[in-house]
Structures are given as C-alpha cells and as structure tokens.
Amino acid sequence: MFQNYPNPFNPSTTLSFVISQLSFISLKIYNVLGQEVATLIEGEKAPGYYEIEWNADNMPTGVYVYKIMAGNFTDVKRMILIR
C-alpha cells in the first residue's frame, strides 16, 4: 500500500495499492478514536494495481487511519484532512 495523495487533503484523496495474487481485500478508514468511518473495499480482487478515491466531504478535520488487509498481509497508514 502506498501513502495517499494528496496528504494533507481537502476534501478527497487517492489511496493506491498493489496485489500480487488473488485475495480477499478489506480497505477501511478509521478516525483517531478507532471508530470505523468508511469501508472502501471489501471483497475478492485479482492481482494488479488499484486506486480508489475517498471523498471525506462529510467528515470533520483531523487525522484518519486507513488499513488494508489482504490474505495474511496488513498495513496501516495515516492521513490528514484539513478544512
């Protein structure tokens, strides 16, 4: 998983990642309290490069965490929404 861009962002940002084999993918966004605020992907994906845009138009300014799980792989990164 790559760092989102732009970061900081307002109101949308792009998240990108590469999958090397057919996997069940879960890509979720959490606020700093650990509450899930969005599920961007949840399902099986073929190998390849993916980009997904998150529009945080209805979210407050702050730090958010995005987490990807693909098979046994998990990665977490932070991003900042500035109004």
C-alpha positions in Angstrom: 0.0 0.0 0.0 1.3 3.5 -0.9 0.8 6.7 1.0 -2.4 8.5 0.0 -2.1 11.7 -2.1 -2.5 14.5 -1.7 -1.8 14.4 2.0 -3.0 16.6 3.7 -6.2 16.7 1.7 -9.5 18.5 1.3 -12.0 17.0 0.6 -10.8 13.9 -1.3 -7.7 11.8 -1.6 -6.5 8.8 -3.6 -5.4 5.5 -2.0 -3.4 3.1 -4.1 -2.1 -0.5 -3.6 -0.8 -3.5 -5.4 -2.0 -7.1 -5.0 0.3 -9.9 -6.1 -2.2 -12.7 -6.0 -6.0 -13.2 -5.9 -7.0 -12.2 -2.4 -9.9 -11.1 -0.2 -9.3 -7.4 0.3 -10.5 -5.1 3.1 -9.8 -1.4 3.0 -11.3 0.6 5.8 -10.8 4.1 7.2 -10.9 4.9 11.0 -10.9 8.1 13.0 -8.4 8.7 15.8 -10.7 7.1 18.3 -10.5 3.8 16.4 -14.1 4.1 15.1 -14.6 2.8 11.5 -15.9 5.7 9.4 -15.8 4.1 5.9 -15.3 0.8 4.1 -13.9 1.4 0.7 -13.3 -2.2 -0.4 -14.4 -5.5 1.0 -14.2 -8.4 -1.4 -12.1 -10.5 -3.7 -9.7 -8.7 -6.1 -7.5 -10.1 -8.8 -3.7 -9.3 -8.9 -2.9 -5.8 -10.1 -2.6 -2.1 -9.2 -5.6 -0.3 -7.8 -6.5 3.3 -7.0 -9.6 4.3 -5.0 -10.7 7.8 -4.2 -12.1 8.7 -0.8 -14.3 11.8 -0.6 -14.3 13.0 3.0 -16.7 15.8 2.4 -18.9 15.0 5.3 -16.0 14.3 7.8 -14.5 16.7 10.3 -10.9 18.0 10.1 -8.5 15.5 11.7 -6.2 12.6 11.4 -7.5 9.4 9.9 -6.0 5.9 9.6 -6.5 3.6 6.7 -6.0 -0.1 7.0 -5.7 -2.7 4.3 -5.9 -6.4 4.9 -5.1 -8.9 2.0 -4.7 -12.5 3.0 -2.0 -12.6 5.7 -0.9 -9.0 4.9 -1.9 -6.0 6.9 -0.7 -2.4 6.5 -1.8 0.8 8.2 -1.1 4.5 7.2 -2.2 7.9 8.4 -3.7 10.8 6.5 -4.8 14.3 7.4 -8.0 16.0 6.4 -7.8 19.8 6.6 -10.8 22.1 6.1 
